[in-house]
Amino acid sequence: MWSVPNFPQRAQQNVRVASASPADNRIAGVDALRGLALLGIFVVNIAYFASGYPFHLVPDPQYASGLEMLLPRLVDVLVTMKAYLVFSFLFGYSFTLQMDSAARRGVEFTPRFLRRLAGLFAIGLVHAVLLFQGDILTTYALLGLVLLGMRRTRERTALVTGAVITGVVAFAIALTAVGGVDLVPDPAAAQAAGAASTEALRGGLGSLVGEHLRSMPAMLSALAVQGPLALFAFLVGLAAGRRRALADTTAYQRQLRLIQRVGYPIGIAGGIVFAAGGGTHNVTGLLISILTAPLLAAAYVATALRFFHGPRGARIVAALAPAGRMALSNYLGQSMVAVLIFSGVGLGLAGTVSPTAAIGIAIVVYCGQLVVSRAWMARFRYGPVEWLLRAWTEWRRPPFVA
């Protein structure tokens, strides 16, 4: 069990209760990081629930003023293309924990992990069709096959491979920029498509599913960038997991400080260029973000780890870790709540809520998830979806009550 030196005894007990079950010996810092990443993912994703325009790479014309777009642009600077990299890094790191757990229990890892990926893909597919076409779970399931094939790769090889992947994607985007490719060649047509998508989101379940299915080709093309970068983060997580770098950061303080000193100035500068160009709407800004977003994501991880292991980190870990333990349930729950708020299945508010207000809604929903997650994990070993996925993975009914 991971613990933080010099914590008051009661605080240490709170971290253990919030972060671990005896069954799988979880690391509190990993869960807390995952819980924190959930916030970043939701404040980015909620724009796609609140309006149909973002899927067509254009802003809603009624909310295009400079003041209204200030907070969304700040999200682009600090969060967009960063939060999912943190989540992906933790997927790779947790992969090593799962391998070690299987080895300790003397069970074969590969067939279990393949079942897990199949279950994750099925959940993601349902999620993409019914709730959110921007689903990341199906991508994780497919990239998990690559991770499984590289499980015995040396740390240096994993890092070099990840860097090469990022370089190839950046080079391809650079060629696109040099070629003068415009991601929105017809702004008027994109605005019309955005209005039609927003109207479809306000419809009933059939209209919502139809819109999701129509958006699938565009989402698949976006994975040409998102997928390779997620794989890069997987491989960095794999290398870090081999070193158990998140279990005890005392041996890595110099490296963590260096990551902060390099990652923040370069990452924020890149984020400013990215946001100024319109986020993912601009090829040049996208290229800059591909090169700098991993540095800012790494700086966030380094900062969180140093804080979590500090004398005041125990309470934050205790607040965040339960949400991270049931991150899959929370990720799907975010989509479900957003559908009930913005689509015609629920309140039908799509197109009527400003981007700034939507971000505020995401923060409020996330805070509610922290409260619910803490109460849930105090009674149960797993989140509800985590329990189903574990049952499928292990071909047995695991204990549910803590």
MIFI-620710 format. One record per residue (C-alpha): residue number from 1; x, y, z. Coordinates in steps of 0.05 Angstrom, whole numbers. Layout:
<dopas>
<numar = NUM&xx = X&yy = Y&zz = Z>
...
</dopas>
This chain:
<dopas>
<numar = 1&xx = 0&yy = 0&zz = 0>
<numar = 2&xx = 27&yy = 68&zz = -19>
<numar = 3&xx = 31&yy = 119&zz = 36>
<numar = 4&xx = 60&yy = 188&zz = 42>
<numar = 5&xx = 116&yy = 199&zz = 93>
<numar = 6&xx = 103&yy = 249&zz = 149>
<numar = 7&xx = 28&yy = 252&zz = 140>
<numar = 8&xx = -12&yy = 256&zz = 205>
<numar = 9&xx = -38&yy = 187&zz = 222>
<numar = 10&xx = -111&yy = 205&zz = 211>
<numar = 11&xx = -95&yy = 235&zz = 143>
<numar = 12&xx = -59&yy = 171&zz = 122>
<numar = 13&xx = -120&yy = 131&zz = 142>
<numar = 14&xx = -164&yy = 176&zz = 101>
<numar = 15&xx = -120&yy = 166&zz = 39>
<numar = 16&xx = -121&yy = 91&zz = 47>
<numar = 17&xx = -196&yy = 88&zz = 56>
<numar = 18&xx = -209&yy = 134&zz = -3>
<numar = 19&xx = -159&yy = 102&zz = -50>
<numar = 20&xx = -153&yy = 28&zz = -40>
<numar = 21&xx = -187&yy = -38&zz = -33>
<numar = 22&xx = -150&yy = -97&zz = -6>
<numar = 23&xx = -166&yy = -136&zz = -69>
<numar = 24&xx = -123&yy = -97&zz = -117>
<numar = 25&xx = -76&yy = -55&zz = -75>
<numar = 26&xx = -87&yy = 10&zz = -112>
<numar = 27&xx = -40&yy = 69&zz = -110>
<numar = 28&xx = -74&yy = 131&zz = -83>
<numar = 29&xx = -35&yy = 180&zz = -126>
<numar = 30&xx = -55&yy = 145&zz = -190>
<numar = 31&xx = -129&yy = 147&zz = -170>
<numar = 32&xx = -125&yy = 220&zz = -150>
<numar = 33&xx = -91&yy = 239&zz = -215>
<numar = 34&xx = -144&yy = 202&zz = -254>
<numar = 35&xx = -198&yy = 236&zz = -214>
<numar = 36&xx = -168&yy = 304&zz = -229>
<numar = 37&xx = -163&yy = 288&zz = -304>
<numar = 38&xx = -238&yy = 274&zz = -304>
<numar = 39&xx = -250&yy = 348&zz = -292>
<numar = 40&xx = -207&yy = 369&zz = -351>
<numar = 41&xx = -239&yy = 319&zz = -397>
<numar = 42&xx = -309&yy = 343&zz = -380>
<numar = 43&xx = -296&yy = 418&zz = -387>
<numar = 44&xx = -271&yy = 403&zz = -457>
<numar = 45&xx = -325&yy = 353&zz = -477>
<numar = 46&xx = -384&yy = 392&zz = -451>
<numar = 47&xx = -380&yy = 441&zz = -509>
<numar = 48&xx = -399&yy = 384&zz = -556>
<numar = 49&xx = -461&yy = 368&zz = -515>
<numar = 50&xx = -482&yy = 441&zz = -509>
<numar = 51&xx = -479&yy = 457&zz = -584>
<numar = 52&xx = -473&yy = 424&zz = -652>
<numar = 53&xx = -425&yy = 477&zz = -678>
<numar = 54&xx = -360&yy = 452&zz = -647>
<numar = 55&xx = -365&yy = 386&zz = -686>
<numar = 56&xx = -363&yy = 427&zz = -749>
<numar = 57&xx = -303&yy = 468&zz = -725>
<numar = 58&xx = -340&yy = 534&zz = -721>
<numar = 59&xx = -366&yy = 575&zz = -662>
<numar = 60&xx = -439&yy = 586&zz = -649>
<numar = 61&xx = -451&yy = 655&zz = -679>
<numar = 62&xx = -494&yy = 678&zz = -621>
<numar = 63&xx = -436&yy = 666&zz = -572>
<numar = 64&xx = -377&yy = 689&zz = -614>
<numar = 65&xx = -362&yy = 754&zz = -578>
<numar = 66&xx = -293&yy = 764&zz = -548>
<numar = 67&xx = -317&yy = 767&zz = -476>
<numar = 68&xx = -361&yy = 705&zz = -481>
<numar = 69&xx = -305&yy = 665&zz = -511>
<numar = 70&xx = -253&yy = 685&zz = -459>
<numar = 71&xx = -263&yy = 625&zz = -413>
<numar = 72&xx = -268&yy = 575&zz = -470>
<numar = 73&xx = -203&yy = 603&zz = -498>
<numar = 74&xx = -171&yy = 594&zz = -430>
<numar = 75&xx = -195&yy = 522&zz = -431>
<numar = 76&xx = -161&yy = 515&zz = -499>
<numar = 77&xx = -96&yy = 543&zz = -470>
<numar = 78&xx = -94&yy = 501&zz = -408>
<numar = 79&xx = -137&yy = 438&zz = -418>
<numar = 80&xx = -154&yy = 420&zz = -490>
<numar = 81&xx = -109&yy = 365&zz = -516>
<numar = 82&xx = -77&yy = 360&zz = -447>
<numar = 83&xx = -128&yy = 326&zz = -402>
<numar = 84&xx = -136&yy = 264&zz = -445>
<numar = 85&xx = -60&yy = 257&zz = -449>
<numar = 86&xx = -58&yy = 253&zz = -373>
<numar = 87&xx = -114&yy = 201&zz = -375>
<numar = 88&xx = -77&yy = 162&zz = -429>
<numar = 89&xx = -12&yy = 164&zz = -389>
<numar = 90&xx = -49&yy = 134&zz = -330>
<numar = 91&xx = -78&yy = 80&zz = -374>
<numar = 92&xx = -8&yy = 59&zz = -393>
<numar = 93&xx = 16&yy = 63&zz = -321>
<numar = 94&xx = -43&yy = 22&zz = -295>
<numar = 95&xx = -29&yy = -30&zz = -349>
<numar = 96&xx = 36&yy = -47&zz = -312>
<numar = 97&xx = -1&yy = -52&zz = -246>
<numar = 98&xx = -50&yy = -101&zz = -278>
<numar = 99&xx = 7&yy = -144&zz = -304>
<numar = 100&xx = 40&yy = -146&zz = -236>
<numar = 101&xx = -26&yy = -163&zz = -203>
<numar = 102&xx = -37&yy = -222&zz = -250>
<numar = 103&xx = 34&yy = -246&zz = -237>
<numar = 104&xx = 24&yy = -243&zz = -162>
<numar = 105&xx = -40&yy = -283&zz = -166>
<numar = 106&xx = -11&yy = -333&zz = -215>
<numar = 107&xx = -64&yy = -321&zz = -269>
<numar = 108&xx = -51&yy = -313&zz = -344>
<numar = 109&xx = -52&yy = -240&zz = -362>
<numar = 110&xx = -62&yy = -238&zz = -438>
<numar = 111&xx = -131&yy = -270&zz = -444>
<numar = 112&xx = -157&yy = -230&zz = -385>
<numar = 113&xx = -132&yy = -165&zz = -415>
<numar = 114&xx = -160&yy = -182&zz = -484>
<numar = 115&xx = -229&yy = -194&zz = -451>
<numar = 116&xx = -221&yy = -128&zz = -415>
<numar = 117&xx = -207&yy = -92&zz = -481>
<numar = 118&xx = -266&yy = -125&zz = -514>
<numar = 119&xx = -311&yy = -103&zz = -457>
<numar = 120&xx = -283&yy = -33&zz = -460>
<numar = 121&xx = -295&yy = -30&zz = -535>
<numar = 122&xx = -367&yy = -53&zz = -527>
<numar = 123&xx = -380&yy = -1&zz = -473>
<numar = 124&xx = -348&yy = 53&zz = -515>
<numar = 125&xx = -389&yy = 34&zz = -576>
<numar = 126&xx = -454&yy = 40&zz = -537>
<numar = 127&xx = -429&yy = 105&zz = -507>
<numar = 128&xx = -413&yy = 133&zz = -576>
<numar = 129&xx = -481&yy = 116&zz = -606>
<numar = 130&xx = -526&yy = 134&zz = -548>
<numar = 131&xx = -490&yy = 188&zz = -509>
<numar = 132&xx = -427&yy = 219&zz = -540>
<numar = 133&xx = -398&yy = 208&zz = -609>
<numar = 134&xx = -331&yy = 235&zz = -584>
<numar = 135&xx = -321&yy = 172&zz = -543>
<numar = 136&xx = -249&yy = 154&zz = -526>
<numar = 137&xx = -261&yy = 84&zz = -498>
<numar = 138&xx = -263&yy = 50&zz = -565>
<numar = 139&xx = -197&yy = 83&zz = -583>
<numar = 140&xx = -166&yy = 60&zz = -518>
<numar = 141&xx = -190&yy = -11&zz = -530>
<numar = 142&xx = -157&yy = -13&zz = -599>
<numar = 143&xx = -93&yy = 20&zz = -576>
<numar = 144&xx = -91&yy = -28&zz = -517>
<numar = 145&xx = -76&yy = -83&zz = -567>
<numar = 146&xx = -13&yy = -45&zz = -586>
<numar = 147&xx = 5&yy = -35&zz = -513>
<numar = 148&xx = -4&yy = -110&zz = -501>
<numar = 149&xx = 42&yy = -126&zz = -559>
<numar = 150&xx = 95&yy = -79&zz = -531>
<numar = 151&xx = 89&yy = -102&zz = -459>
<numar = 152&xx = 160&yy = -129&zz = -457>
<numar = 153&xx = 190&yy = -69&zz = -492>
<numar = 154&xx = 247&yy = -35&zz = -455>
<numar = 155&xx = 233&yy = 32&zz = -423>
<numar = 156&xx = 279&yy = 70&zz = -470>
<numar = 157&xx = 249&yy = 36&zz = -531>
<numar = 158&xx = 179&yy = 53&zz = -508>
<numar = 159&xx = 198&yy = 127&zz = -499>
<numar = 160&xx = 234&yy = 131&zz = -565>
<numar = 161&xx = 175&yy = 97&zz = -601>
<numar = 162&xx = 127&yy = 147&zz = -569>
<numar = 163&xx = 171&yy = 206&zz = -590>
<numar = 164&xx = 175&yy = 179&zz = -662>
<numar = 165&xx = 99&yy = 171&zz = -664>
<numar = 166&xx = 90&yy = 243&zz = -642>
<numar = 167&xx = 142&yy = 267&zz = -693>
<numar = 168&xx = 107&yy = 230&zz = -750>
<numar = 169&xx = 40&yy = 261&zz = -732>
<numar = 170&xx = 71&yy = 330&zz = -726>
<numar = 171&xx = 106&yy = 322&zz = -793>
<numar = 172&xx = 41&yy = 301&zz = -827>
<numar = 173&xx = 4&yy = 361&zz = -797>
<numar = 174&xx = 62&yy = 407&zz = -818>
<numar = 175&xx = 56&yy = 382&zz = -890>
<numar = 176&xx = -18&yy = 397&zz = -886>
<numar = 177&xx = -4&yy = 467&zz = -861>
<numar = 178&xx = 48&yy = 480&zz = -915>
<numar = 179&xx = 0&yy = 455&zz = -967>
<numar = 180&xx = -50&yy = 508&zz = -946>
<numar = 181&xx = -104&yy = 459&zz = -926>
<numar = 182&xx = -162&yy = 493&zz = -892>
<numar = 183&xx = -199&yy = 452&zz = -841>
<numar = 184&xx = -261&yy = 494&zz = -854>
<numar = 185&xx = -260&yy = 507&zz = -929>
<numar = 186&xx = -332&yy = 533&zz = -930>
<numar = 187&xx = -349&yy = 571&zz = -865>
<numar = 188&xx = -420&yy = 586&zz = -887>
<numar = 189&xx = -434&yy = 512&zz = -900>
<numar = 190&xx = -402&yy = 494&zz = -833>
<numar = 191&xx = -446&yy = 545&zz = -797>
<numar = 192&xx = -508&yy = 515&zz = -830>
<numar = 193&xx = -486&yy = 445&zz = -811>
<numar = 194&xx = -474&yy = 469&zz = -740>
<numar = 195&xx = -545&yy = 497&zz = -736>
<numar = 196&xx = -573&yy = 432&zz = -763>
<numar = 197&xx = -533&yy = 391&zz = -713>
<numar = 198&xx = -555&yy = 434&zz = -655>
<numar = 199&xx = -628&yy = 425&zz = -675>
<numar = 200&xx = -617&yy = 349&zz = -680>
<numar = 201&xx = -587&yy = 348&zz = -610>
<numar = 202&xx = -650&yy = 381&zz = -584>
<numar = 203&xx = -692&yy = 325&zz = -613>
<numar = 204&xx = -712&yy = 259&zz = -581>
<numar = 205&xx = -671&yy = 196&zz = -575>
<numar = 206&xx = -678&yy = 178&zz = -648>
<numar = 207&xx = -654&yy = 246&zz = -670>
<numar = 208&xx = -596&yy = 244&zz = -621>
<numar = 209&xx = -573&yy = 175&zz = -644>
<numar = 210&xx = -580&yy = 197&zz = -716>
<numar = 211&xx = -536&yy = 258&zz = -704>
<numar = 212&xx = -484&yy = 215&zz = -669>
<numar = 213&xx = -482&yy = 166&zz = -727>
<numar = 214&xx = -476&yy = 223&zz = -778>
<numar = 215&xx = -418&yy = 252&zz = -739>
<numar = 216&xx = -379&yy = 187&zz = -736>
<numar = 217&xx = -338&yy = 198&zz = -799>
<numar = 218&xx = -314&yy = 266&zz = -775>
<numar = 219&xx = -297&yy = 237&zz = -707>
<numar = 220&xx = -258&yy = 180&zz = -739>
<numar = 221&xx = -216&yy = 230&zz = -778>
<numar = 222&xx = -201&yy = 268&zz = -713>
<numar = 223&xx = -172&yy = 203&zz = -685>
<numar = 224&xx = -116&yy = 208&zz = -736>
<numar = 225&xx = -87&yy = 259&zz = -688>
<numar = 226&xx = -116&yy = 239&zz = -621>
<numar = 227&xx = -102&yy = 164&zz = -628>
<numar = 228&xx = -27&yy = 168&zz = -640>
<numar = 229&xx = -18&yy = 219&zz = -585>
<numar = 230&xx = -57&yy = 175&zz = -537>
<numar = 231&xx = -11&yy = 117&zz = -556>
<numar = 232&xx = 49&yy = 161&zz = -542>
<numar = 233&xx = 21&yy = 175&zz = -473>
<numar = 234&xx = 7&yy = 100&zz = -463>
<numar = 235&xx = 80&yy = 85&zz = -477>
<numar = 236&xx = 105&yy = 139&zz = -430>
<numar = 237&xx = 59&yy = 110&zz = -377>
<numar = 238&xx = 87&yy = 41&zz = -391>
<numar = 239&xx = 158&yy = 65&zz = -380>
<numar = 240&xx = 138&yy = 102&zz = -316>
<numar = 241&xx = 101&yy = 41&zz = -291>
<numar = 242&xx = 163&yy = -2&zz = -299>
<numar = 243&xx = 198&yy = 45&zz = -251>
<numar = 244&xx = 137&yy = 52&zz = -205>
<numar = 245&xx = 150&yy = 126&zz = -212>
<numar = 246&xx = 83&yy = 148&zz = -183>
<numar = 247&xx = 87&yy = 104&zz = -121>
<numar = 248&xx = 142&yy = 145&zz = -88>
<numar = 249&xx = 166&yy = 209&zz = -119>
<numar = 250&xx = 222&yy = 222&zz = -68>
<numar = 251&xx = 273&yy = 192&zz = -116>
<numar = 252&xx = 249&yy = 235&zz = -174>
<numar = 253&xx = 243&yy = 305&zz = -145>
<numar = 254&xx = 298&yy = 334&zz = -190>
<numar = 255&xx = 265&yy = 305&zz = -252>
<numar = 256&xx = 196&yy = 329&zz = -231>
<numar = 257&xx = 222&yy = 400&zz = -220>
<numar = 258&xx = 255&yy = 399&zz = -288>
<numar = 259&xx = 190&yy = 376&zz = -321>
<numar = 260&xx = 154&yy = 434&zz = -288>
<numar = 261&xx = 207&yy = 485&zz = -308>
<numar = 262&xx = 207&yy = 463&zz = -380>
<numar = 263&xx = 134&yy = 442&zz = -388>
<numar = 264&xx = 98&yy = 503&zz = -362>
<numar = 265&xx = 131&yy = 558&zz = -403>
<numar = 266&xx = 133&yy = 518&zz = -468>
<numar = 267&xx = 66&yy = 485&zz = -457>
<numar = 268&xx = 29&yy = 549&zz = -440>
<numar = 269&xx = 62&yy = 587&zz = -497>
<numar = 270&xx = 40&yy = 532&zz = -544>
<numar = 271&xx = -30&yy = 534&zz = -514>
<numar = 272&xx = -35&yy = 608&zz = -526>
<numar = 273&xx = -16&yy = 599&zz = -599>
<numar = 274&xx = -66&yy = 541&zz = -604>
<numar = 275&xx = -123&yy = 582&zz = -573>
<numar = 276&xx = -107&yy = 645&zz = -613>
<numar = 277&xx = -114&yy = 605&zz = -677>
<numar = 278&xx = -182&yy = 580&zz = -658>
<numar = 279&xx = -163&yy = 515&zz = -624>
<numar = 280&xx = -171&yy = 452&zz = -666>
<numar = 281&xx = -199&yy = 495&zz = -723>
<numar = 282&xx = -130&yy = 517&zz = -746>
<numar = 283&xx = -77&yy = 472&zz = -775>
<numar = 284&xx = -17&yy = 513&zz = -751>
<numar = 285&xx = -44&yy = 519&zz = -680>
<numar = 286&xx = -59&yy = 445&zz = -680>
<numar = 287&xx = 13&yy = 431&zz = -700>
<numar = 288&xx = 40&yy = 474&zz = -644>
<numar = 289&xx = -6&yy = 440&zz = -594>
<numar = 290&xx = 16&yy = 370&zz = -616>
<numar = 291&xx = 88&yy = 390&zz = -600>
<numar = 292&xx = 75&yy = 427&zz = -535>
<numar = 293&xx = 12&yy = 397&zz = -503>
<numar = 294&xx = 50&yy = 335&zz = -478>
<numar = 295&xx = 99&yy = 381&zz = -441>
<numar = 296&xx = 43&yy = 418&zz = -406>
<numar = 297&xx = 7&yy = 353&zz = -389>
<numar = 298&xx = 72&yy = 326&zz = -360>
<numar = 299&xx = 80&yy = 389&zz = -319>
<numar = 300&xx = 11&yy = 380&zz = -291>
<numar = 301&xx = 27&yy = 308&zz = -271>
<numar = 302&xx = 93&yy = 330&zz = -239>
<numar = 303&xx = 59&yy = 385&zz = -200>
<numar = 304&xx = 3&yy = 340&zz = -176>
<numar = 305&xx = 51&yy = 286&zz = -154>
<numar = 306&xx = 95&yy = 334&zz = -115>
<numar = 307&xx = 34&yy = 364&zz = -82>
<numar = 308&xx = 2&yy = 297&zz = -66>
<numar = 309&xx = 66&yy = 274&zz = -32>
<numar = 310&xx = 72&yy = 338&zz = 7>
<numar = 311&xx = 47&yy = 352&zz = 77>
<numar = 312&xx = -18&yy = 384&zz = 53>
<numar = 313&xx = -35&yy = 334&zz = -2>
<numar = 314&xx = -71&yy = 281&zz = 38>
<numar = 315&xx = -138&yy = 316&zz = 39>
<numar = 316&xx = -136&yy = 330&zz = -35>
<numar = 317&xx = -118&yy = 258&zz = -50>
<numar = 318&xx = -175&yy = 235&zz = -5>
<numar = 319&xx = -224&yy = 279&zz = -43>
<numar = 320&xx = -201&yy = 260&zz = -113>
<numar = 321&xx = -182&yy = 187&zz = -107>
<numar = 322&xx = -253&yy = 157&zz = -101>
<numar = 323&xx = -273&yy = 191&zz = -166>
<numar = 324&xx = -210&yy = 163&zz = -198>
<numar = 325&xx = -225&yy = 93&zz = -173>
<numar = 326&xx = -291&yy = 94&zz = -210>
<numar = 327&xx = -267&yy = 137&zz = -268>
<numar = 328&xx = -302&yy = 95&zz = -321>
<numar = 329&xx = -369&yy = 102&zz = -286>
<numar = 330&xx = -357&yy = 177&zz = -277>
<numar = 331&xx = -336&yy = 187&zz = -349>
<numar = 332&xx = -400&yy = 154&zz = -373>
<numar = 333&xx = -440&yy = 190&zz = -319>
<numar = 334&xx = -415&yy = 257&zz = -345>
<numar = 335&xx = -442&yy = 241&zz = -413>
<numar = 336&xx = -508&yy = 217&zz = -385>
<numar = 337&xx = -518&yy = 280&zz = -344>
<numar = 338&xx = -498&yy = 324&zz = -403>
<numar = 339&xx = -548&yy = 288&zz = -449>
<numar = 340&xx = -603&yy = 298&zz = -398>
<numar = 341&xx = -587&yy = 372&zz = -393>
<numar = 342&xx = -575&yy = 390&zz = -466>
<numar = 343&xx = -610&yy = 339&zz = -510>
<numar = 344&xx = -684&yy = 330&zz = -524>
<numar = 345&xx = -682&yy = 267&zz = -483>
<numar = 346&xx = -680&yy = 313&zz = -423>
<numar = 347&xx = -684&yy = 389&zz = -417>
<numar = 348&xx = -666&yy = 403&zz = -490>
<numar = 349&xx = -620&yy = 462&zz = -475>
<numar = 350&xx = -572&yy = 451&zz = -533>
<numar = 351&xx = -557&yy = 518&zz = -567>
<numar = 352&xx = -586&yy = 559&zz = -510>
<numar = 353&xx = -529&yy = 556&zz = -461>
<numar = 354&xx = -466&yy = 598&zz = -472>
<numar = 355&xx = -398&yy = 563&zz = -474>
<numar = 356&xx = -379&yy = 597&zz = -409>
<numar = 357&xx = -442&yy = 574&zz = -374>
<numar = 358&xx = -431&yy = 503&zz = -401>
<numar = 359&xx = -362&yy = 501&zz = -370>
<numar = 360&xx = -393&yy = 524&zz = -304>
<numar = 361&xx = -443&yy = 466&zz = -309>
<numar = 362&xx = -386&yy = 418&zz = -321>
<numar = 363&xx = -351&yy = 442&zz = -258>
<numar = 364&xx = -415&yy = 436&zz = -216>
<numar = 365&xx = -429&yy = 366&zz = -242>
<numar = 366&xx = -357&yy = 345&zz = -228>
<numar = 367&xx = -361&yy = 370&zz = -156>
<numar = 368&xx = -424&yy = 329&zz = -148>
<numar = 369&xx = -387&yy = 268&zz = -174>
<numar = 370&xx = -333&yy = 277&zz = -122>
<numar = 371&xx = -385&yy = 275&zz = -67>
<numar = 372&xx = -423&yy = 216&zz = -97>
<numar = 373&xx = -358&yy = 177&zz = -111>
<numar = 374&xx = -334&yy = 185&zz = -40>
<numar = 375&xx = -400&yy = 159&zz = -12>
<numar = 376&xx = -402&yy = 102&zz = -63>
<numar = 377&xx = -331&yy = 78&zz = -52>
<numar = 378&xx = -341&yy = 79&zz = 24>
<numar = 379&xx = -393&yy = 23&zz = 14>
<numar = 380&xx = -371&yy = -13&zz = -49>
<numar = 381&xx = -307&yy = -42&zz = -77>
<numar = 382&xx = -318&yy = -18&zz = -148>
<numar = 383&xx = -358&yy = 32&zz = -188>
<numar = 384&xx = -419&yy = 1&zz = -221>
<numar = 385&xx = -389&yy = -1&zz = -292>
<numar = 386&xx = -321&yy = -22&zz = -264>
<numar = 387&xx = -355&yy = -81&zz = -230>
<numar = 388&xx = -388&yy = -103&zz = -295>
<numar = 389&xx = -323&yy = -97&zz = -333>
<numar = 390&xx = -285&yy = -135&zz = -280>
<numar = 391&xx = -338&yy = -191&zz = -280>
<numar = 392&xx = -331&yy = -196&zz = -355>
<numar = 393&xx = -255&yy = -195&zz = -351>
<numar = 394&xx = -250&yy = -249&zz = -297>
<numar = 395&xx = -309&yy = -292&zz = -319>
<numar = 396&xx = -334&yy = -291&zz = -248>
<numar = 397&xx = -377&yy = -249&zz = -202>
<numar = 398&xx = -329&yy = -207&zz = -160>
<numar = 399&xx = -350&yy = -183&zz = -90>
<numar = 400&xx = -385&yy = -116&zz = -94>
<numar = 401&xx = -394&yy = -92&zz = -23>
<numar = 402&xx = -331&yy = -65&zz = 11>
</dopas>
